[in-house]
Amino acid sequence: SEEVYEKYLTKEQTEMEKLQSVTIDSVQPHEQQPEVDHLFKTQNSQSGYLNLVHKGWRDSRGDGFFSYEMAVEPEKEMYLHVTYFGGDRVLHLDGKAYIREFNILVDGTEIAKQTLNEDMSDNLFDVVYTIPFRLTAGKEKIEVKFVSGEGKIAGGVYGVRVINDKIK
């Protein structure tokens, strides 16, 4: 019904406004200018656009990575807000199976291990990771790096944000 749809739109808008209000920095993978602006680095990385969710993505395969330099507030605890696609699963490519299992590093220190295994339907979903304060204290920028190992994929990543309040 129209009433249900209006409530849905209002909820979506409220959630987006809340996210925007706590965002310190963000980058949209696969978009050239935002990636360049965030001093994008890569090895064995690909990107593309998924029509189903109307958003670009980035991943790295095998022994690879991709990273962005992102702004932080030096006096406050920060969080990393990453958007993934729930339909991502093992990728079969050139006779090889790649598992979506990867590490997330901040300035070279691992803050999380993530596995994507097609368990969230065909929607985008967000994961919020705490960045230890010792990694941001006194800094204005950090390097956020997604790292894949042999036989694995880092991503796809559909959005990266640094936020100053844990939401969700």
PyMOL commands that set and color helices and strands:
alter all, ss='L'
color gray80, all
select helices_A, chain A and resi 2-22+32-37+133-135
alter helices_A, ss='H'
color red, helices_A
select strands_A, chain A and resi 23-27+41-50+55-71+78-85+91-93+96-98+101-106+109-115+124-131+141-148+153-157+159-163
alter strands_A, ss='S'
color yellow, strands_A
deselect
rebuild
show_as cartoon
